[in-house]
Each structure stands twice: as structure tokens, then as C-alpha cells.
Amino acid sequence: MAPTTIAATATATTMSTAASALAAATAAVVADAAVPGRRPRGAGARLLEYLRQTCRRRVMFIDGAMGTMIQRYRFTEEQFRGDRFKDHPKDFLKGNNDLLTLTQPEAITDIHRQYLDAGSDMVETNTFSGTRIAQADYLMEDLAYELNKVSSELARTACTEFTAKDPTRPRFVVGAIGPTNRTASISPSVENPSLRNVTFDELVEAYSEQVRGLLDGGCDILMVETIFDTLNAKAALYAIDLVIEVDGYDQPPVFVSGTIVDQSGRTLSGQTGDAFIASTRHANPFAIGLNCALGADQMLPFMQNIAKNTDSFTICYPNAGLPNTFGEYDETPEAMARSVRAFAELGLLNIVGGCCGTTPPHIRAIREAVESLPPRVPPTLEPGDMIVSGLETFKINKAVGFVNIGERCNVSGSRVFAKKVLNGAYEEALAIARAQVENGAQVIDINMDEGLLDGKAAMTKFLNYIASEPDIARVPIMVDSSNFEVVLAGLKCAQGKCIVNSISLKEGEEEFVKKAKIVRRFGAAVVVMAFDEVGQAVEADRKFEICKRSYDILVHRVGFNPADIVFDPNILTIATGMEEHNNYAVEFINVCHLIKANLPHAKISGGVSNLSFSFRGKEVLRQAMHSVFLYHTIKAGMDMGIVNAGFLTIYDDIPKDLLDICEDAIWNRDPNVTEKLLAYAESHGAAGGKGAAAEDEEWRKDDVEKRLQYALVKGITKHIVLDTEEARVNKEKYPRPLNVIEGPLMSGMSVVGELFGAGKMFLPQVIKSARVMKSAVAHLIPFMEEERLANLAETGVDNSDEDSAYNGVVIMATVKGDVHDIGKNIVGVVLGCNNYKVVDLGVMTPAETIIQAAIDHKAHVIGLSGLITPSLDEMVFVAKELERRGMSIPLMIGGATTSKMHTAVKISPRYSSPTVHVLDASRSVVVVSNLLDEENREEFAQDVADEYEDLRAEHYEGLRERRYLTLERARTLAPRLEFAGDFAPTKPSFLGTRVFDDVDLASLVSHIDWNPFFQTWQLRGKYPNRGYPRIFNDEHVGGEARRLFDDAQEMLGEIVRGRVLTGRAVVWFAPANAVGDDIEVYEDESRTKVVDTFFGLRQQAEKVRTD
């Protein structure tokens, strides 16, 4: 059989198989729907399969607002009460919409029917306030279970009716689980930040009761919705898991929907959308998304963020616009449908509906607007990424490098912290946590294990305090205790995804599984110590044996994500004088290799200070030992460590004699190394002990360039202004203040970058260097501004006229998710010195803010900056948004993690306007001036585009392992062309073939593109002399290119004059259509008879998407 025939057969077979699977899934859920009451065993799994099959084929629809429809009935107080509650002691019950389930059941059922008739695939129960916590406002706590059960039964009745009418489209009941009217993460009192008006345990109890009622009433799906505090949502998800496991209910599909309260892109409790996803991902929601607070137009950028950060299906049900001054919603069904259609066109939707202000006509209009558009295809996320979160996410993977876990909020490890906690000075203790975050700790470890402390109370109070401090709460928490009850207390206070430190097998497998299940139920990652029933492992093989056993239990029995498992294979003290301890560092390094080779996606951590415990008080010695140890363990695969990053020295700065001794100690190469370490400490006196904290002033004798570099590398701010000024006043060497930045300061930061890239500096040290740089630049700014104004005065330009005073306007921003700005600030200074107006948007800047600023300021260039790896993805998103909005402003990309290759492969394809990577601040002026030069900009942009095209080709050709999609997935990613408005492709002037004989060759010569000619001969000039004809001006290849071109011209002349070749061409036009992967060619324009088929094979190699 020919390959093309096989392809066509495969297409038909795949489509047939998918249709059969959907038909089978539909029949199964229809059969389950006929069963009254609680869903039968296995119904949840069958429904899950139906939802998967359907969401892959089309967008599904959920209903609109229950409250909006209830308001239209204008029920009186008496109607709310009904006969049953006419004597209820509460003075008013009107407003308790959930109560209408019992007193006006016909109205509630009719509302469900109206939404189902409008096209909803599923309707929500009338239980938004269905917990005993919320019902307490009406003195109706004891009705919570009944309200949920009956409400579920009413929705079940309506869904059963519509399923019976059309069994090919079954309808489902979604049990609505609202947020309650309390917040577990926010204090109700400004004066007392640690106060809470509800506990996690109280929420779990209330939600459990609600879940039982919903399931007993026959609901199909549970949805935790309108989440403004993620800790409340975690309690609801905890309750669902608990009820399923303990009470034996069938597992239903779970939906999760958060609420972004304003354009900040955060929930009420401060979390970003991606942090909200990370915090709830453990529940494996079938769908996750957003509802309420915003209209569709306002919600769009936040749904884009959700859609790209989850591999679950998405759900979205915005309000009908924003409320008017009377709190009412005016957006018409047609207007809302137009807005929602944009979501579908961007590939964001799997399930869509409406929230406040929406009605059955809104749902009908939305369905009609999007039902013909394809559903979102969930992205494939990296399986090895550990994603933890505070108010913001932190992704731990190879690209991030070693993760510093702040250790100073540990009462066992910090006497200062312990004293403050023991004295109840929690606000002062917060300053220690804040300092760690400011100094670069990416996770902070909290430990309250002290004999004189109530560990549970102290952990609860301190974490509640942290929740009130966004600059601390933005980073993830490691809840650290040897007492599991204290761990639980911590987990009950944190809305983000924490790391638990730690559990182990030392109490046996049963206890290990029990604790692991609880940790997973909270959604936390977990540190596992290399202990078992026998004791602590010392040798690498034994450490690995325990880790392997723990890994298998966690992954295969408990259901842990392997990337959420962190092994601490015990960093033990070396150089103690006992021979059996000497190989401990080697054993740790060896087990790191074993774990990485055999336990996929697992992470490795450890308490680094344990290594040098025998040299307490000899801080310089300990710093050197830790730096050498980390240098080797990170290479072996260590991902993170509890370490005081402020007391690490740079590997290359360790004195040679001390470095040799430390290397011998780590690798156990010298039996006398302990004595040598002690001798070194004694011979160096204060340098070997606490006196080492005194600054060594020897470096102050160097010239100013070396002093500046030393200060930057070491992170010393003490003399930086003095040294910067000394360089500035040296006009012979540095005529302009800018020359100081471009010269010694940038040179010093280049050294910092090289050391960081080589693993010899760590992020906290880099941040200290950045602060030194910022201080130096701040000193120079007034002098540079003075120079700029003087230059303007000389040219006669009026500085008050901004349009004429500047060469152009540049928007600068550190992208969302990134708080680092030193590089961006330097670029801004350099551009400002060259008379460009720089609009600095600061850090953590959302794409929408960047785009709006560019429009408002009529920007000529947009500059994006970022230090951390996740910033790269955000830059891609900004480029896509610029393209979607039809922008044409050139884009500059810069920052420590960016590269020309990444820009070429990932960012540039997303934006049709020039996108240029800028290596450092000194290059920014060249790039901006070329982009704004009317004579050169097109050639400059084309040169960059050509270079990036070459880089992309190099990248894809160099991939050793191509990743391939399934054929079904590849087909869902096929381009879909939709012609807007009345546009129709231009019809050719004839159909069939036309032959052009004996074409005059001379007429073709002027149309030859010579660039491929020179590329074939591997002659490539450098900008601005890359393309023809400027390649002739290139100093390296110009001469050879000219000779080659002249030879070609001579040969062409001979061909034309001697008619050596004959010009002949044929053109064929025919009606055709794409059908699946193939192209059908028709006999005539009726397109009824297929005369030929061009068979295609869909490319399955994973590629960068440009949509």
C-alpha cells in the first residue's frame, strides 16, 4: 500500500475511533444519570472519560448566574420564609438565596431548565452559601446538609429531563462550593495581623458536611468556586479528598475556579493566577479557571495566564461586564458573546459560562458565538519541574540552578530569632524573614522546635504574621519540624504550596504512608530523610536503598508527583578526628549521582552547615568548606540546600592553600586533613575565627578599576560611592560619567556573571552585587542628567517640549513574575544619557500594563528585562500579546537569563515586528538608534531577522532528541484559517494549465535574489554589510564576494548571449480544499468531483508555536 493511502486510512481510522469512544462514554453517563440519588460506583470515572472526550472535540457550556435570575422573581420576605420558616427567630431571611431551595423549589428548578434550554451542558446547584459557616448569619447552621442535598436533587431533576429529551447530549449537575464569608489567610483586625475569624479545621468540617449533602443528592461534579482566599479553597479540596477516602463516596470530577479581584491580577488574599494553580494542582482538577469580579474584557489577560500554566482543562465564567453605579450589570448578551468569542479565538476555552449579571439569553448568545470554534488544547508541562508557591510561584528545575533555602527563621539555628520568638516579639522576628528574602532566599525555612515553646502555637502565629507581609509571603515556605503536629499547624496557615521538612521511614512504613497522605492532601511537596527502621544511612548505597524505597511508596502508593519529592540523604559532619566520618562528603556526592540517575524528577536537598559542625566558631574555615562542598554537590545534582547564603565565600576567592585543604577534606584524600584544617585556623588567628568578620582592607591599595570590580564581586557597598566618584573625576580616562558605567562597573558585573554561570557564585551573592552596582549608578545619575541638559542647551532644543527634546521614547519593564531590575535600570541610564526618554514601569509588570504604556506614551521601542528563568516564558507571552493587539513597536530583550538563541527560537517567531536581543547595556544605544534610523532600520531589522533565522535552523538541526506529539495531538495543532468579514481569496483569471515558452532570459536577470547565492558559497558579511549589495563593503568577505559576483555576471552574460539555456514555465490553477491532512483537487468550481488528492503526513515533531 502506498504511503499516501496509509495516511488517508489512518486519518479515517483515528476519527472513527474517537467517535466510537465518545459514543461509548456518552452511553455510560446516560445510564448513570438514570440512577436516582448518590452516583453509583465508577460513575465518576465514566463521567471523567466523557468530559475528556467532549472537551477535546468542542467547547462545553455551564450555566449563568443563579442570583441574577432569583432577583427577577422579586421574592418577598414571606416567600423566602414559606410556611416552614414563618416563625424563624432571625429577623430577616430575605437574601438567603440558598434557602429558596426549600421554600421555592419550583422556581429554582425552573431556573435550571431555562439555562439547560439555552444550551448549558451543566448547571450549578443553588448552594453558593451552603456551608454552616455561611448559614450561621441566618441562624440556619443545622440546615446545611439538607440545603445541599435538596438543591442537588432539584438540579438532578432538571438535568434528567433534558438528558431524556436528547441522550446524545447528556446534562450534568455541578455541586457549587462557595468561599464562605470568612477568610483563613486574612486578619479581620488591622491591629492584630495574626488573628483569624475561622480556622482551617473549621472550614474542613463545614465543607465536608456540604460535600456529603451534594453527593447524597446526586450531583455529578464538585466545583470549588469564586476563590478569593486560596487557603479556603485548599480546605474545601482537603474536605473533598477526606470525604471520598473516609466515607467511601465515588470520586467525582472536580472543578476549581478562582477570582481575580482587580487588574493587579491577584486574588483578594494576594496570590497571582499561576500561584493559585500551583496551590490547588494536587487535587488534579479536571478544569481550573476564573469567575466573577471581572467582565470578559477585563478577565482576558488573566485567563491567558491560567491557560498557559495548567495542563488541566479550563473553565471561565465572567460577569456581564462591570457593575454600574447601582450595582447592576448592563452588558447585553450580544456584547458579552463578542467578548467571550475572543477567548475561544485565542484557544483559551474548554468550558465557558457566565457569572454575575448573566442570564439564559447570555448563555445562548455565548454558545452561538463559540460553538463553531475549536476547544483549547492543554499544553504539555515539564514533568521534572517542582512548582511551589507563596503569593507567587517558584519553579525549581535545572534552569534555575541551586536554590537557597533561608535558614535564619529557625529557633534551633538562630539565637537571635529564638530570643525574639520566646519573648513574643513576632513583628521583630518578621524582620529576619524579610532580610532573608531581600538577600536572595528563594524559600524560607520556618522551625519552632524549642523545648520552651509551644511549637504549634508559635508556628501558627508566625505564619499568620508572614501572611500579612506580602514582601515575605511572596516566597514559598518550608515548614520544618521533627514534630508532625507542628508541621500540620504550619500547613493549615499557608495558602501557597509549601515544602514539608520532613518525613522518613524510621517509624515504619505504615506511619510513613499515613503522614505522606496528609502532606499530599495539603498539596505540599515533601522532604524525605534517609532514615528507616534500622536508623540513619551513612554509606551511599544504603542511602540510595532508603530513598528508592521511599520514592516507590510515595509515587506508586500515595500518588505523589515525583517532582514534589525532595531527598535529604544526610549531610554529615566530616573532619571530626574520627576516621569513619572522613568519607561522609564523598558518600553524599555519590548518592546524589545515584538519585539523579535512577529516581526520575526527584530533587535533592540538605543542611549544609552540618558538614563543618566540628569547626564551630571558625567561620572563614566553615565558609570555605561549604563553598567547596556545594561546588561539587551541585554538579552531582543537588538542587537546594538550607544554607546561610550571606556566609558563603566565592569558590575562586578561597586562598589556594585553604582551597587545597578543603578539597582534600571533601574528597577524603588526606588522612591528616583534620589536623591541617585546625592548623590553618590556628595559624591564621582571627582569620580562622569570628574575627574574620572584620573587613580586610588590603584590596583598598589597588587602583580604582580593581577596587570597583572587587566591591562588585564581593558585594561591598562601604566605599562604592567614593570609588565611583574617583573614577568619574578622572576626565582623561572617563570623559563622561557614562564611561564609568560602560567601563569598570560593567567589567565588574561581567565577572559576577561569569562566576554565577560557572556555579562559583550563588543568587544571593549576585543580588548583593546588584545592590552595589545600583548604588554606583545612583551616584552617577545626577551628573549624567546635568550633561544631557547641557547638550540640549547647546543645540538650542527647548527641554520643555518633550517631542523635540528626545531622540525617541523607550518603555522599559521587568516582566511579571520578576522583581530584579538592576540591568534594566542601567540600560535606562545609558539610554537617558543618549537623549532617549525612558519610561520605567518598574518590576513585576504585566503584559497589559506594558502595552498600554507603549500606547499612552507613543513609544518607539519596548524593552523587556528579567533575571530569573520563568521571565523567559513571560517575555514570549508579551510578544504574543503585542502581535495579537496589532502592535508594530520594536522589542528589545535583555537580562541575565536571556540569550540571542532563546530570543531567536522562542520570542522572535511570536512577533512580526523587530525583536532584538541586547547583550548588555552598552549595546542598547546602538540597537535603539538603528531601530529608529529611517534610512537603516529596515536593513537592520532584516539583518537581525536573517541572523535569527540562521540561529533557529542551527537550533533545530542540533537537537539530538526531537520530541514528537501523538498524531491526534498534532492534528489539533494544525493551522486553522478563518477569513474575516467579506474577504474571499482572489480568483485566478483562468483554470487549468498555461505554458510560457521561450521566455527572454535577459528579462529575468534583474529579478535574481543574490543573497542565497552568497550564502551557498558561505560568504556572509556582518551588519551593516550582510546582504546584497552591501556585502561588497564588508572588510572580511567583501573582496571575495565582489570577485564571485563578477564571475557570475560574466557567466550569466555568456548564457544569455549564447542562448545556452531556454526559459520555459508552466502554471496550473485548480479549485481545491483541505480535507484533514490532505488536499483535494476538483474538476471544476462546483467542487463535486475529485480528480486528484495530494496526500499529506502531519508533522509530529514538537515545534515552537507562533499563535
C-alpha positions, -999 to 999 in steps of 0.1 A, spaced: 0 0 0 14 35 -9 23 58 20 -3 83 10 -30 57 11 -18 46 46 -20 82 57 -56 86 45 -66 53 61 -50 64 94 -70 96 94 -103 79 89 -94 52 114 -85 78 141 -116 98 135 -138 67 137 -121 55 169 -126 89 186 -163 89 176 -167 54 189 -150 63 222 -173 93 226 -204 73 218 -194 47 244 -187 73 270 -220 91 263 -240 58 267 -222 52 300 -230 85 316 -266 84 303 -271 51 320 -256 65 353 -279 96 350 -309 73 352 -299 62 387 -315 84 414 -296 98 444 -259 92 451 -239 84 419 -232 47 415 -197 33 420 -175 41 390 -198 68 377 -171 95 384 -145 77 362 -170 72 334 -180 109 336 -144 119 336 -139 100 304 -169 116 288 -157 151 297 -123 144 283 -136 131 251 -161 160 247 -136 188 257 -112 176 231 -140 179 204 -158 211 214 -162 238 240 -187 229 267 -211 253 284 -220 259 321 -249 280 332 -251 316 342 -259 334 375 -284 319 399 -286 351 420 -294 373 390 -323 350 380 -336 348 416 -337 386 418 -361 387 388 -387 368 408 -387 396 434 -395 372 463 -408 389 494 -397 381 530 -427 359 534 -419 340 502 -383 335 514 -397 321 547 -425 299 533 -447 280 558 -418 261 572 -398 291 585 -425 317 590 -417 317 628 -379 315 624 -363 337 651 -340 356 626 -355 390 619 -349 387 581 -342 357 558 -346 376 526 -313 374 508 -305 339 519 -309 326 483 -299 291 493 -330 288 515 -352 291 484 -342 255 476 -365 246 504 -392 273 502 -394 279 464 -382 247 448 -403 251 417 -386 285 409 -351 270 414 -358 240 392 -373 263 365 -341 284 365 -321 253 359 -344 244 330 -340 278 314 -302 275 314 -304 240 300 -327 251 273 -302 279 264 -276 252 258 -258 246 291 -242 212 294 -242 215 331 -259 236 358 -247 246 393 -266 238 424 -281 267 444 -255 262 472 -231 291 469 -236 298 506 -243 262 516 -219 258 545 -229 260 581 -203 289 584 -222 310 559 -256 299 571 -248 310 606 -256 346 595 -292 334 593 -292 311 623 -296 282 599 -264 262 605 -282 230 611 -298 231 577 -265 230 558 -267 193 549 -303 194 538 -299 226 517 -271 209 497 -289 175 493 -322 190 482 -305 216 459 -286 188 442 -318 168 438 -336 198 421 -308 202 396 -307 165 391 -344 165 382 -339 192 355 -308 175 341 -325 141 339 -354 157 319 -331 172 293 -309 142 290 -340 121 283 -350 145 255 -316 142 238 -295 113 251 -267 123 227 -261 154 248 -263 144 285 -266 172 311 -248 173 345 -252 187 380 -223 207 393 -222 210 431 -214 246 438 -190 251 468 -186 288 476 -159 305 495 -179 312 528 -179 346 543 -147 341 563 -110 342 552 -84 319 566 -55 340 553 -66 375 562 -70 390 596 -103 407 604 -83 432 626 -58 457 613 -43 459 648 -38 421 651 -23 406 619 -22 371 633 -59 370 642 -82 348 622 -120 345 623 -120 310 610 -96 281 613 -86 255 586 -101 227 607 -135 246 610 -135 251 572 -128 214 566 -156 204 589 -181 227 572 -170 218 537 -172 181 545 -208 184 555 -216 204 523 -198 178 501 -218 149 517 -251 167 511 -242 174 475 -231 139 467 -261 123 485 -284 145 464 -269 131 432 -245 158 419 -221 147 392 -193 172 396 -179 192 426 -168 228 419 -149 249 444 -156 284 431 -152 321 435 -119 316 454 -107 348 468 -86 331 495 -67 300 483 -64 287 519 -102 284 520 -101 265 487 -74 242 500 -97 234 530 -125 226 506 -103 203 484 -90 187 516 -126 181 527 -135 165 493 -105 142 495 -112 133 531 -149 125 524 -141 103 494 -115 83 513 -131 81 548 -168 79 538 -164 58 507 -181 80 482 -173 76 445 -147 101 433 -164 127 411 -146 151 387 -135 183 405 -135 218 390 -117 248 406 -124 284 398 -106 314 414 -114 351 414 -90 378 404 -104 408 421 -89 437 400 -64 445 373 -35 436 396 -41 400 385 -43 387 421 -68 372 444 -81 390 474 -55 372 495 -27 383 472 -19 353 451 -12 355 414 -31 333 390 -2 309 385 4 307 423 -33 298 427 -28 270 402 2 257 419 -16 257 453 -45 237 441 -29 214 415 -26 185 439 -63 180 437 -59 171 400 -89 193 390 -104 183 356 -109 220 350 -94 251 365 -101 287 357 -117 320 368 -151 335 375 -167 366 390 -154 401 399 -145 410 362 -162 412 329 -148 392 300 -127 421 286 -110 426 319 -106 388 326 -90 380 292 -53 386 302 -57 366 334 -73 337 316 -44 337 292 -21 333 322 -42 304 336 -44 287 302 -7 286 297 2 274 332 -21 244 336 -24 211 318 -59 207 331 -89 219 310 -100 254 316 -133 268 329 -142 305 326 -174 323 335 -170 361 337 -196 387 348 -218 405 323 -193 434 323 -186 456 353 -214 468 376 -229 502 371 -233 528 399 -263 509 412 -245 476 413 -264 463 383 -250 446 351 -258 462 318 -238 442 293 -261 427 267 -259 390 257 -247 401 222 -219 423 236 -208 397 261 -208 370 235 -185 391 213 -161 395 241 -161 358 250 -156 348 214 -121 364 217 -113 339 244 -122 310 221 -103 325 191 -72 326 213 -76 290 222 -84 296 259 -117 278 264 -128 243 273 -158 252 295 -175 286 295 -205 302 311 -215 333 330 -214 347 365 -230 379 380 -255 396 357 -257 368 332 -290 351 322 -302 323 299 -300 347 269 -264 354 277 -256 317 277 -274 312 245 -255 340 228 -222 328 241 -230 293 229 -239 305 194 -207 327 193 -182 300 202 -197 266 195 -181 265 160 -146 273 173 -122 246 184 -115 240 221 -83 248 238 -56 221 237 -39 219 271 -2 224 270 24 197 280 42 209 311 77 199 320 73 168 343 105 175 361 96 210 373 88 214 410 64 243 413 60 257 448 44 290 458 37 317 482 19 346 468 39 339 437 52 308 421 88 295 422 98 268 397 127 245 407 144 229 378 178 227 362 175 261 346 171 278 380 202 263 394 209 258 431 181 270 454 190 288 486 166 280 515 168 307 541 178 292 574 176 321 599 139 316 609 149 285 629 148 287 667 173 259 668 198 275 644 195 312 652 198 325 688 186 360 677 154 346 661 148 322 690 151 351 715 126 372 697 101 344 694 105 333 730 98 369 740 68 371 718 83 398 696 69 383 664 70 416 645 107 419 652 111 382 641 95 392 608 124 414 601 147 384 600 124 367 575 123 398 554 160 402 554 164 367 541 141 373 512 158 406 504 192 388 504 180 362 479 165 333 498 141 317 473 124 296 500 124 303 537 126 276 563 105 280 595 113 259 625 98 263 660 113 232 677 124 245 711 117 230 745 103 262 760 80 269 731 45 257 722 56 247 687 21 245 672 10 279 686 43 296 676 43 281 641 6 292 636 12 327 649 44 334 630 30 321 597 -1 342 602 21 372 607 40 363 575 7 362 556 2 399 564 36 408 548 34 405 510 72 410 505 78 380 527 47 359 518 56 361 481 82 333 485 73 296 494 75 284 529 94 253 541 75 240 572 102 224 593 97 203 624 105 170 638 71 171 654 45 162 627 17 181 647 38 213 643 41 206 606 3 202 603 -2 235 622 20 252 597 3 237 567 -30 249 580 -18 285 578 -2 287 544 -23 293 512 6 286 490 22 253 481 47 246 509 76 221 513 74 199 544 106 191 561 105 162 568 92 127 570 110 94 569 107 56 573 122 55 607 88 48 624 79 22 598 61 21 565 25 24 579 33 57 597 53 69 567 23 64 543 -1 80 568 19 112 570 26 112 533 -11 111 525 -18 140 548 10 160 533 -3 153 498 -38 162 509 -25 197 517 -8 199 483 27 202 498 60 189 484 79 168 509 115 163 521 123 127 529 152 119 551 175 89 545 163 71 577 145 38 581 135 14 608 172 5 612 185 40 616 203 67 597 220 58 565 257 66 561 271 49 530 258 59 496 244 25 487 224 24 519 212 60 515 200 52 480 183 20 491 161 40 515 155 68 490 144 43 464 121 25 488 106 59 498 102 70 462 84 39 452 59 42 481 53 79 475 48 76 438 30 43 434 10 40 467 4 76 478 2 92 444 29 118 448 41 138 418 78 126 416 89 162 411 74 171 445 97 146 463 129 160 478 155 137 493 178 147 521 204 120 521 220 133 553 249 157 551 270 145 580 300 161 597 334 155 583 369 161 598 359 152 633 390 133 641 372 100 638 383 81 607 348 66 600 335 102 594 360 112 568 342 98 538 308 113 546 310 141 520 320 116 493 291 93 502 267 123 499 281 132 464 279 96 453 243 92 464 234 124 445 246 107 413 225 76 421 193 95 429 195 116 397 202 85 376 175 63 390 147 83 406 132 105 378 124 141 386 132 137 424 151 166 440 180 166 464 185 189 495 204 190 527 215 211 557 249 224 546 261 237 579 262 201 593 292 194 572 316 217 592 299 214 626 332 203 642 347 237 634 321 259 651 335 294 656 360 291 627 337 309 603 362 316 575 371 279 575 334 268 575 326 292 547 353 277 525 343 242 533 307 249 524 316 266 492 338 238 480 312 212 491 284 230 472 306 235 441 308 197 438 274 186 451 256 210 427 275 194 399 264 160 412 227 170 412 220 188 445 190 211 438 186 230 470 200 234 505 194 251 538 223 275 539 231 310 551 239 324 517 253 355 533 281 334 548 293 317 516 325 327 500 332 326 463 349 295 452 376 313 432 384 336 461 393 309 485 431 311 492 449 284 473 463 267 505 429 267 521 412 255 489 436 225 487 429 215 523 391 218 518 392 198 486 412 171 504 387 171 532 356 169 509 371 141 488 388 123 518 422 124 501 444 130 531 442 112 564 457 141 582 433 167 568 416 174 602 449 184 617 457 206 587 423 224 590 429 230 627 465 242 620 452 266 593 427 280 617 453 285 644 480 299 621 456 325 607 444 337 640 414 359 637 411 349 600 402 315 612 376 325 637 349 351 643 374 379 638 372 371 601 341 393 600 364 423 602 369 436 566 403 430 551 413 464 537 443 452 517 422 455 484 419 492 490 455 496 479 446 486 443 438 511 415 402 523 413 392 499 385 402 469 406 386 483 437 353 487 418 355 452 405 363 438 440 334 457 456 310 444 429 321 408 432 322 408 470 290 429 474 307 456 494 289 489 495 311 507 521 334 525 496 315 523 464 304 559 461 339 572 470 355 549 444 329 557 417 335 595 422 372 589 420 367 573 386 342 600 374 366 629 381 393 612 361 383 630 329 413 618 310 402 582 314 365 587 316 354 619 298 318 612 305 300 598 336 285 572 313 321 559 306 324 548 342 293 526 338 304 512 305 339 507 317 349 494 352 314 490 365 302 468 336 335 450 337 329 441 373 294 429 366 307 407 338 330 390 363 300 384 385 280 369 356 309 346 347 312 333 383 275 328 386 273 309 353 302 287 364 284 278 397 310 296 418 286 323 430 251 319 442 220 341 436 221 358 470 256 369 463 246 381 428 218 402 444 243 418 468 265 427 438 235 442 420 229 464 450 264 477 449 260 484 412 228 503 419 245 525 445 273 534 420 248 542 392 227 562 415 257 584 423 263 590 386 228 598 375 227 635 386 259 641 367 246 624 336 214 644 337 233 676 340 254 666 310 222 658 290 206 691 297 238 710 288 239 692 255 203 702 248 211 738 256 240 738 232 218 725 204 191 751 212 164 725 219 137 735 244 137 709 271 101 717 280 90 704 246 93 667 251 85 658 215 116 677 203 138 673 233 143 635 230 156 612 202 128 588 210 107 571 237 116 538 252 94 518 275 114 497 300 99 470 322 109 439 342 83 414 332 56 399 355 69 374 380 104 390 383 115 416 409 151 422 396 158 455 380 195 464 381 202 455 344 170 473 333 180 504 353 214 505 338 200 503 303 176 531 312 205 553 324 226 546 293 197 554 270 188 585 290 224 598 287 220 594 249 189 616 250 162 590 248 131 594 270 129 563 292 96 554 308 105 529 335 75 507 346 94 490 374 92 453 382 65 426 381 49 444 351 20 426 334 18 425 297 -13 446 296 4 474 316 34 473 292 12 475 261 -10 503 275 21 523 285 35 519 250 3 533 235 -1 561 260 35 573 256 37 567 219 67 546 224 92 539 197 108 509 214 98 485 242 125 469 264 118 438 284 141 426 312 143 396 335 168 378 357 150 345 365 142 317 341 104 320 343 108 355 329 116 340 296 81 325 293 66 358 302 86 376 275 72 351 250 37 359 263 43 397 259 54 392 223 23 372 216 1 399 231 18 426 211 11 406 180 -25 400 190 -30 436 196 -16 445 162 13 464 176 44 472 155 68 487 181 102 471 180 110 449 210 143 447 229 151 417 251 177 417 278 186 402 312 208 376 328 189 345 316 181 358 282 202 349 251 203 356 214 194 319 208 164 320 231 152 353 215 155 338 180 139 305 188 112 314 213 104 351 212 110 364 177 86 340 159 58 353 181 61 389 169 62 401 134 79 434 142 117 436 150 127 417 181 163 421 192 184 406 220 207 431 237 237 415 253 245 444 277 236 480 284 264 493 262 247 478 232 213 492 239 221 526 223 233 510 191 202 489 188 177 517 196 194 541 173 194 516 144 157 508 151 148 545 149 170 554 119 147 559 90 175 551 65 189 520 82 161 505 103 147 482 76 180 468 67 190 465 104 157 446 111 162 424 81 198 416 91 186 406 126 158 385 111 183 367 88 206 361 117 178 348 139 166 325 111 201 310 109 201 305 147 167 288 146 179 265 119 211 258 139 190 251 170 166 226 154 193 209 134 213 205 166 186 188 187 198 153 195 164 142 207 133 155 190 101 153 209 72 140 190 35 145 195 8 119 190 -8 121 156 -41 131 172 -25 159 192 -5 171 161 -38 173 142 -54 195 168 -25 219 164 -29 223 126 -33 259 115 -69 270 111 -75 298 86 -106 320 90 -112 348 65 -126 379 83 -156 397 71 -164 396 34 -129 387 23 -126 360 -3 -94 347 -19 -88 363 -53 -99 340 -82 -73 334 -109 -80 347 -144 -81 311 -158 -83 275 -146 -61 247 -158 -26 250 -172 -8 277 -192 26 273 -207 51 301 -212 76 292 -239 110 308 -248 110 334 -220 136 361 -226 164 353 -201 176 389 -201 143 399 -186 149 376 -156 184 386 -146 173 417 -128 149 396 -106 176 373 -92 180 373 -54 217 372 -48 216 366 -11 211 328 -13 239 328 -39 264 343 -14 251 321 14 256 290 -7 292 300 -12 294 306 26 301 343 23 283 363 49 291 398 59 284 414 92 259 441 99 255 466 83 271 447 54 254 413 54 230 415 24 235 422 -12 248 447 -24 263 459 10 282 427 14 308 441 -10 317 467 17 324 440 44 360 442 55 364 404 57 344 389 28 336 419 7 365 414 -18 359 378 -23 321 384 -27 328 410 -54 351 386 -73 325 359 -71 297 382 -82 318 394 -112 324 358 -123 287 351 -120 278 381 -141 302 370 -168 288 336 -168 252 349 -170 262 371 -199 275 341 -218 243 321 -211 221 349 -222 240 360 -253 247 324 -265 211 312 -256 228 283 -238 196 278 -217 159 283 -227 134 299 -203 102 279 -200 74 279 -173 41 263 -166 13 275 -143 -17 254 -131 -47 266 -112 -75 244 -99 -102 245 -73 -90 228 -41 -99 223 -4 -80 210 26 -96 178 39 -79 167 71 -42 163 64 -48 161 26 -57 185 -3 -85 175 -26 -84 189 -62 -117 193 -81 -127 190 -117 -144 224 -117 -158 251 -94 -188 230 -84 -163 210 -63 -183 179 -67 -158 156 -85 -124 149 -70 -99 145 -98 -68 141 -76 -57 141 -40 -24 154 -26 -19 132 5 -1 148 34 15 135 66 10 158 96 43 168 111 46 154 146 79 169 157 72 194 185 79 229 173 76 264 187 41 276 183 36 311 169 -1 315 177 
